[in-house]
Amino acid sequence: MSDVDVLSLVSLAGGALGAHVRDRLRERGFVGLSTRHGYVFQRLQVEPHSISDLARTLDVTQQAMSKTVAELAGSGYVETVADPRDARRKSVQLTARARAAIDAARQIRAELRASVLQHVTVADVDRAGAVLTVLLDQLGVGARIAERSVPDPTEE
């Protein structure tokens, strides 16, 4: 693979990692999840949000977010509740099933990291993490990671 540039490798690894996590989640009974849903999960870990707030924060249309929330609600991953600040508004929140899926995804990534560490050192992984942090900052998403508001890059 020495003839493939590092940014191409990063792109390919990101796609392969996403597919790996989705496949392992399905094996563990978490069906109906897509990469797009993960971006919504990340935002809802902060606190419940209205569909409008989710759409604005994740840079999609309200119609697209309504569809995504309906998919997630239909699979038991989110529910709508009265907004505690304004009873006229509805907020979307994660269910226990969604939190279990998030925990499972973290475990899957930890297992993969352990597998990688059989071939490289912790220092190697830490250096790669430092490079990726700079790359994400250069691409303008570093701050959004901390806010859990990174938009799905496949949405147009």
C-alpha positions in Angstrom: 0.0 0.0 0.0 3.0 2.3 -0.1 1.8 3.8 -3.4 -1.4 5.1 -1.8 -1.2 8.5 -0.2 -2.1 8.9 3.4 -5.2 11.0 2.9 -6.6 8.3 0.6 -5.9 5.7 3.2 -7.7 7.9 5.8 -10.7 8.1 3.6 -10.7 4.4 2.8 -10.2 3.5 6.5 -13.1 5.8 7.5 -15.5 4.0 5.2 -14.3 0.6 6.1 -14.5 1.4 9.8 -18.1 2.6 9.4 -19.1 -0.6 7.6 -17.3 -2.7 10.2 -19.1 -1.1 13.1 -22.5 -1.3 11.3 -22.0 -5.0 10.5 -21.0 -5.8 14.1 -24.0 -3.8 15.4 -26.4 -5.8 13.2 -24.8 -9.0 14.5 -25.6 -7.8 18.0 -29.2 -7.1 17.2 -29.1 -3.4 16.4 -30.7 -3.4 13.0 -31.8 -0.5 10.9 -28.9 1.8 11.7 -26.9 3.8 9.1 -24.0 6.1 9.3 -26.4 9.1 9.1 -28.1 7.9 12.2 -24.8 8.0 14.1 -24.5 11.8 13.6 -28.0 12.2 15.1 -27.0 10.0 18.0 -23.9 12.1 18.7 -26.0 15.3 18.9 -28.7 13.8 21.1 -26.1 12.6 23.6 -25.7 16.2 24.6 -29.4 16.7 25.3 -32.8 16.3 23.6 -33.3 18.6 20.6 -36.2 19.6 18.4 -36.2 18.3 14.8 -35.6 21.9 13.7 -32.6 22.3 16.0 -31.1 19.0 14.9 -31.6 19.9 11.2 -29.9 23.3 11.7 -27.0 22.0 13.8 -26.3 19.0 11.5 -26.7 21.1 8.3 -29.7 19.2 6.7 -33.2 20.3 5.8 -36.0 19.9 8.3 -37.6 17.5 5.9 -34.5 15.3 5.8 -34.3 15.4 9.6 -38.0 14.6 10.1 -37.4 11.5 7.9 -34.4 10.4 9.8 -36.1 10.9 13.2 -39.1 8.9 11.9 -36.8 6.0 10.9 -35.1 6.0 14.3 -38.4 6.2 16.2 -39.8 3.3 14.1 -36.8 1.2 15.1 -37.1 2.2 18.8 -33.9 4.3 19.0 -35.5 7.7 19.7 -38.7 9.1 21.1 -40.3 12.5 21.2 -41.2 14.2 24.5 -42.6 17.5 25.5 -39.8 20.1 25.7 -39.3 21.0 29.3 -38.7 24.7 28.4 -41.8 25.0 26.1 -44.6 22.5 26.3 -45.7 23.5 22.8 -42.5 22.0 21.3 -41.5 18.4 21.0 -38.0 17.3 21.6 -36.3 14.1 20.3 -34.3 12.0 22.8 -32.4 8.8 22.8 -34.0 5.7 24.2 -32.3 3.0 26.2 -32.0 1.0 23.0 -30.0 3.8 21.4 -27.8 4.1 24.4 -27.1 0.4 24.3 -26.3 0.7 20.6 -23.9 3.5 21.3 -22.2 1.4 24.1 -22.0 -1.6 21.7 -20.4 0.6 19.0 -17.8 1.9 21.5 -17.0 -1.7 22.4 -16.7 -2.7 18.8 -14.2 0.2 18.2 -12.3 -0.8 21.3 -12.0 -4.4 20.1 -10.7 -3.2 16.7 -8.2 -0.9 18.4 -6.9 -3.8 20.5 -6.6 -5.8 17.3 -4.6 -3.0 15.6 -2.4 -2.8 18.7 -1.2 -6.3 18.0 0.6 -4.9 15.0 1.7 -1.4 16.0 2.6 0.3 19.3 0.4 2.6 21.4 2.9 5.4 20.5 2.1 4.7 16.8 -1.6 5.0 17.4 -1.1 8.2 19.4 1.0 9.7 16.6 -1.7 8.8 14.1 -4.3 10.4 16.3 -2.3 13.6 16.5 -2.1 13.7 12.7 -5.8 13.1 12.3 -6.6 15.8 14.8 -4.6 18.3 12.8 -6.4 17.1 9.6 -9.8 17.5 11.1 -8.9 21.0 12.3 -7.7 21.8 8.8 -11.0 20.5 7.4 -12.9 22.8 9.8 -14.6 20.0 11.9 -12.3 19.9 14.9 -14.4 22.2 17.0 -17.6 20.6 15.9 -16.4 17.2 17.2 -16.2 18.6 20.7 -19.8 20.0 20.3 -21.0 16.7 18.8 -22.4 18.7 15.9 -20.4 17.2 13.0 -22.7 17.0 9.9 -22.8 13.8 7.9 -20.3 14.4 5.1 -22.4 12.3 2.7 -25.4 14.7 2.9 -25.5 17.3 0.2 
